[in-house]
Amino acid sequence: MKICTWNVNSLKARAEYVSAFLDDVAPDVLGIQELKLETDKVPREMFEERGYHVAIHGQKQWNGVLIASKTPIEDVHMGLELGDMGQSRLIACKTAGLSFVNLYCPQGQAADSPKFTYKLGFFKQLRAWIAETYTTADPLVVMGDINIAPKPHDVWNLEKMQGVPTYHPLEHEQWAGLTDWGLQDVVEPHIEPGTFSFWDYRGMAFRFNQGFRIDHVLMTEPLVERVKGAWVERNWRKKKGELKASDHAPVVVDFA
């Protein structure tokens, strides 16, 4: 079973690209972020004609999250009350015998920006909601564009990132709150340090591997031992013919 998270940076702009990925990689459960489409504008048929069930929490022009699964989806929950300020950043469901939470967390912009305050508030409410909704004994997968690089080797230039959102001490406190509660990063043990999932379009960042590892899959203890491997699909950050890639690469976990 393959579980995948991917910020596609506009499903409308990358529908053909995502379709090619589904045909080639065929994940069993896929969490997509940054749909940038209203729910009724999402091309459900591109998933359904490939045998996927789909749950969507869209938003016009911005944000938006989706879970697609080859098995039926139940108990769909959308939104983070008090935390997302009406933005479409969280969708949760049960499928394939597991509970899934798919997230598009705020980026934060700058440490002195109201957007950074919003980001910290979002994580505070997220941690509270997870603790209220689940237990550490539940088979829980939390995945998505978390927008936090947890370790020094998760950023390409540590000196430039000191005190900067994505690698800020206050963000690391939020990450620690998730892991202290009982979520484990199941990707890091299977990749080399310096493996990234996001590269800016500017300055040939992808060519020079100037990236960040900000897309994550976390699981509760009952699931961790079932992880057989994990990797970043770096080739799916590359242009495919005339089809332009997202600035994020898909992250995949091979799960027993």
Secondary structure as the mmCIF struct_conf table of DSSP 4:
data_model
#
loop_
_struct_conf.conf_type_id
_struct_conf.id
_struct_conf.beg_label_comp_id
_struct_conf.beg_label_asym_id
_struct_conf.beg_label_seq_id
_struct_conf.end_label_comp_id
_struct_conf.end_label_asym_id
_struct_conf.end_label_seq_id
STRN STRN1 LYS A 2 ASN A 7
BEND BEND1 ASN A 9 ASN A 9
TURN_TY1_P TURN_TY1_P1 LEU A 11 ARG A 14
HELX_RH_AL_P HELX_RH_AL_P1 ALA A 15 ASP A 24
TURN_TY1_P TURN_TY1_P2 VAL A 25 VAL A 25
BEND BEND2 ASP A 28 ASP A 28
STRN STRN2 VAL A 29 GLN A 33
BEND BEND3 LEU A 37 LEU A 37
HELX_RH_3T_P HELX_RH_3T_P1 THR A 39 LYS A 41
BEND BEND4 VAL A 42 VAL A 42
TURN_TY1_P TURN_TY1_P3 ARG A 44 ARG A 44
HELX_RH_AL_P HELX_RH_AL_P2 GLU A 45 GLU A 48
TURN_TY1_P TURN_TY1_P4 GLU A 49 GLY A 51
STRN STRN3 HIS A 53 HIS A 57
BEND BEND5 LYS A 60 TRP A 62
STRN STRN4 VAL A 65 SER A 69
BEND BEND6 LYS A 70 THR A 71
STRN STRN5 GLU A 74 MET A 78
TURN_TY1_P TURN_TY1_P5 GLU A 81 GLY A 83
BEND BEND7 ASP A 84 ASP A 84
TURN_TY1_P TURN_TY1_P6 MET A 85 GLY A 86
STRN STRN6 LEU A 90 THR A 95
TURN_TY1_P TURN_TY1_P7 ALA A 96 GLY A 97
STRN STRN7 LEU A 98 TYR A 104
BEND BEND8 GLN A 109 GLN A 109
TURN_TY1_P TURN_TY1_P8 ALA A 111 ASP A 112
BEND BEND9 SER A 113 SER A 113
HELX_RH_AL_P HELX_RH_AL_P3 PRO A 114 THR A 133
TURN_TY1_P TURN_TY1_P9 THR A 136 ALA A 137
BEND BEND10 ASP A 138 ASP A 138
STRN STRN8 LEU A 140 ASP A 145
BEND BEND11 LYS A 151 LYS A 151
HELX_RH_3T_P HELX_RH_3T_P2 PRO A 152 ASP A 154
STRN STRN9 VAL A 155 VAL A 155
BEND BEND12 TRP A 156 TRP A 156
TURN_TY1_P TURN_TY1_P10 LEU A 158 LEU A 158
HELX_RH_3T_P HELX_RH_3T_P3 GLU A 159 MET A 161
TURN_TY1_P TURN_TY1_P11 GLN A 162 GLY A 163
STRN STRN10 VAL A 164 VAL A 164
TURN_TY1_P TURN_TY1_P12 PRO A 165 THR A 166
STRN STRN11 TYR A 167 TYR A 167
HELX_RH_AL_P HELX_RH_AL_P4 PRO A 169 TRP A 181
TURN_TY1_P TURN_TY1_P13 GLY A 182 GLY A 182
STRN STRN12 LEU A 183 ASP A 185
BEND BEND13 VAL A 186 VAL A 187
HELX_RH_3T_P HELX_RH_3T_P4 GLU A 188 HIS A 190
BEND BEND14 ILE A 191 ILE A 191
TURN_TY1_P TURN_TY1_P14 PRO A 193 GLY A 194
BEND BEND15 SER A 197 SER A 197
STRN STRN13 PHE A 198 TRP A 199
BEND BEND16 TYR A 201 TYR A 201
HELX_RH_3T_P HELX_RH_3T_P5 ARG A 202 MET A 204
TURN_TY1_P TURN_TY1_P15 ALA A 205 ASN A 209
STRN STRN14 GLY A 211 PHE A 212
STRN STRN15 ASP A 215 THR A 220
HELX_RH_AL_P HELX_RH_AL_P5 GLU A 221 VAL A 224
TURN_TY1_P TURN_TY1_P16 GLU A 225 ARG A 226
STRN STRN16 VAL A 227 VAL A 232
HELX_RH_3T_P HELX_RH_3T_P6 ARG A 234 ARG A 237
BEND BEND17 LYS A 238 LYS A 238
STRN STRN17 LYS A 240 LYS A 240
TURN_TY1_P TURN_TY1_P17 GLY A 241 GLU A 242
STRN STRN18 LEU A 243 LEU A 243
HELX_LH_PP_P HELX_LH_PP_P1 LYS A 244 SER A 246
BEND BEND18 ASP A 247 ASP A 247
STRN STRN19 HIS A 248 HIS A 248
STRN STRN20 VAL A 251 PHE A 255
#
